[in-house]
Amino acid sequence: MIFKSFGLFAALLSGFFFYPNIQQAYAGLPGGGGDAGTYVQELSACRMAEQSRASILLSDPDQRRLELARSFTRHLEARGQDPAVIRALYRASVKSGVDFELLLLKAIMESDLGRATVAQESSARGVFQYIEPTWLTLINRYGSQIGYAHYAHAISLTKSGIPYIKGRNTYLKAEILALRHDPEASALIKAYQILEETEVIKAFKGGEAVTATDHYIAHMLGLSLAKEFYDLQKTGSILAVAGLGRADMREAAKLNRPFFYDGKKPLTASASYRRFERRVAKEMDNIRSVSNLKKQNCAQTRTAQR
């Protein structure tokens, strides 16, 4: 993973948006026909983006997603990289209902959109840097939904949840693991994983809306530690996260000091959360600098309004 150097992701997850017309959603991608979205939606999206840079509703108009997809396609082509990953992310967004921008930002966080797909220090591979057991578990869970039912049925889990290939077929295992390098398969798996994790995080937050900040916290701490983090935040605890009894939480805080310390002073969960939010907003600006969406789209909308 390269999240420490490349940054975070931002897209507000307050619900899930399903495209009413898949052909219409595809039309705006390179090689397609037209654009989706309306003037009223565009104006609303611009106002909302200005209110909170880290808040992008899943009901944003298709136009914004299409423009972002086009911009990143050109961006990858300009640096000599195959833009297939962008098309895969967009298609996964259309099929699953997960926001395209969130998938894009996660791919940037994990592998710089596929530029760093082989981790030297672990078994992590592909655009989303899945390690072997995690990938096998997710294929077992979602393989049938993405066209790989035969792979899903070939995987079983032990009582402790460890995945293994039935019959210990090493060749079949290699085939399944190789799918991590397939942008289409990995994007769909990530999308379904996001849907699942969003519900878990929502429960941690007592039913409140789940944001990209929440997804990043869960990504950094893992779901188990994230639950404890949210328990502290909900109660307004004055306890410092770095001072908790769990050694793994203290270690996580130590490895990510900018979020959990102010100099030498350890921060509470609420203070740490605000630091995550600020970083998310900053990274959103970095993402949009590729397409200049924030300035260009809103400027065009205001011009039309006049």
N, C-alpha and C positions, 0 to 999 in steps of 0.2 A: 504494500500500500504506500501511497505517497501523500496521504491527507495532511501530514504535518507541514509539508512544504508547499503544497498547491492550494490548500484552502478548504473551505467548507461549502455547503450547498444551501440554497435558499428557495423555498416555494411553500406557500402556506397550504396546509392540508386541512381544510375545514369541511370537506365532503368530497365525493367522487363524481366526476363529470364524464358521462358517456356520450360519444358522438352519435347524433341521430342519423347521420349520413356518412358512412365511411368513405365512399367515393369522393364526397365533397371535401372531407378532411385531407385525403391524399392529393387532391387536385393542385394544391399550391406548392407542392414540393417540386424540385427541379425535374422537368420532364412532364409535369402535370398541366392542368388546364387553368384554374382560376383560384380566387381567394375566398375565404369564408369570413363571417363576422359582419357586424353592422356598425353604423356610425354611433348609435346610442351606446352599444356595448363598448366600443372603442373609447368613447369619452369617459364612461364609467371606470374602465380599466385604468386609464391614465390618472384620474383623480385618486383612485384607490392606491396606485403605485406611489403617488406623491405623498400620500398620508403615511405610508410605511414601506420603505424600500425592501424590507424583508418579507412582505406580505403579498403573495400572488395567489389569488383564488383559482381553484380548479375550474371555475366557470368563466375564466377569462376567454375572450373571443379567439377563435381559431387563427385569426389574422396574426396575432402576436406570436403564436407557436410556429406558424408557417414562416414568418420573417426570421425568427430565430433559427429555424432549421436551415433555411437558405443561407443565412449568414455563416453558420458554422460549417456548412458544406463547402462554401467558398474558402473559409478559413483553413480547413484541412487540405483542400486542394492546393492552396497557396504554399503550404509548407510540405507538399509532396506526400501527403498521407491519404490513404483510401477513405473517402467519406461514407463508406458503407455503414459504419457504426451510427452515423446520424440518422440514416434512413431506418435502421433497425430500431433505434430508440423511439423514433416517431411512430413506427408501426406498432411497437409494444404499447405506446401510450394510447393509440386508437383502440387497440384490442382490449386492453385491461381497464381503461378509464383513468389510469394514473397520469398525472401531469407530465407532459413532455419535458418541461424545464427541470423538474425534479430528477428525472432519469438522466438528463444531460449533466446536471451538476454532480450527481453521484458518480457518473462515469469519469468526469474530470477529476474528482477527488481521488478515485481509486487508481486510475492509470493514465491520466492526461489523455483521455479519449483514445486509449489503445496504444499509446506510445511506449508504455512500460507494462507489458503484460506478463512478464515472468519475474517473480520475486526470487531473489537469490537466497534469502534466508528462510524461506518456507515453501510449502507446496502451492501457494497462491498463484493462480493463472487467470488469464483473460482480462477483458475490459473491466470486470467488476472484482477481479482478484479473489475468486473463490478458492478456499483451500479444499482438499479432497473430501473430507467427511461432510462438510457443509454442502458442497455441490451434490454429492450422492443423496443426501437427505432431501434436498430441495427437488431433485429429479424424481425421487420416490413420491414426493408430495404433489408436484405440479406437472410432471412429465406428460401425463395423459391429456392435460389441457393445452399443451403446446405441440402435440403431434408426435410424442415419443412415449406412447403407452407401453411399448415393448420394453423400453429401458426402465420405466417406472416399475413394471411388474417384476423385473429381474433383480430389484433391490429390496432387501428386507432390513429391519432394524432389530437389534438386540433389545433385551428388556431395559437396558440402560440407555437406549436410543442411539447406539453406534451403528452406522450403516454398513452393510456388507453385500457382496454379490452372491446370489444363490448359486450353489455349485462351485463357488470360488473360481469362476471363469475370469482369468486375468486379461484375456483378449477383449472380452465384453466390457470389463471395467475400464480398460484403456480407451475404448470407443466412447464410453459415456463421459469420461473425464476430458476427452478431446473436445467435447461440445463447449467447454468453457471458452474456447477460442472462436466459437461461432457467434458473431454479434447478434444474430436474430434470436438464437436460443437463450443466450445469456441475458439479453435485454428483457425478454418475456419472463424469465425466471426472476429477475430483479423486480420487475413490476408486480408480480404476484407476491413476492416477499414483502414489498412495501405495503401492499394491501393488508397483509396479515399483521405486520408489525404496527401499523397504524392503529388497529383495533386494540392491540396490547397496550400501546402507549396511552391511548385514550382512556383505558381503564385505570392506568397509573395516575392520570390527571383528574380522575373523578368525573369523566364524561366531557371534559372541556375539549375545545378544538385542538388538533395536533398541528404544530408548525414544523417548519424545516429545522428550526432550532432544536425542537424536541427530537427529531430524527437524528440530528448530529450528536446530541447527548447520548442517545441510545447506541449509536454507532461507536462512539468513543468509549463508553463505559460498559456496554453490553446490557442486555435487558435486566439482568438480576441487579446490578448496581444502579441502573437507572431507576428502578422501582424505589430503592432506598433514597436516592437523590430527590425524587418527587415527593416522597413521604415527608422529607425534611422541609421542602419548599411549601407544601400545602399547609403545614402546621406553623409556618413562620418561625421555624426553629432558629435560635441564635448560635447553634452549634456549628463549628467550622467543618466543612466537608472533609478536609484533609486531616481532621482530628478524630474521625470516627473510629470505632473499634475494629472495623473490618480492615485487615491488612491489604486486601486487594483494592479497596477504595483509596487507602492512603497512597498506595503505589500509583494508581491512576492519576491522582492529584499531583503527585511528585513528577510524573512524566509529562504532565500538561499544566505546568505552573501558571502560565498566563491566565488561565481560566479559573484557577482555584486559589491564587495568592495575589495580594497587593503588596509587592515587595516581599517582606518576610512575614507579613500578616496573612494568615489563612482566612479565606472568605466563607460566608454562609452560602447555603444553596441558592437563596434568592439573589445574592450578589453575583455568584458564579453564573447564574442563568442570564443576568443582564449582560455579562461579558460575552457569553455565547451569542446573544442577540445582536450585539454591536458587530461582532465579527461576521455574522451571517449577512448583515446589511452591506458590509464592506465587500464581501465576496460577490454579492449580487451585482454590485456596481462593476466589478472586474469582469463578470460574465457578460454583462450588457455592453461593455466597451467594445466587444467584438462586433456586435450588430448595431450599436448605438440606438437600441430600441427605445430606451426611456426618453431620450431627447427627440428623436426623429418622429416616432409615432404620436407622441403627445403634441408636438409642434404642428404636425399635419392635422390633428384633430381640432386644435384650437383655431387653425386657419379656416377649416371647414365650418367651424361654429360661427365665425364672423360672416 
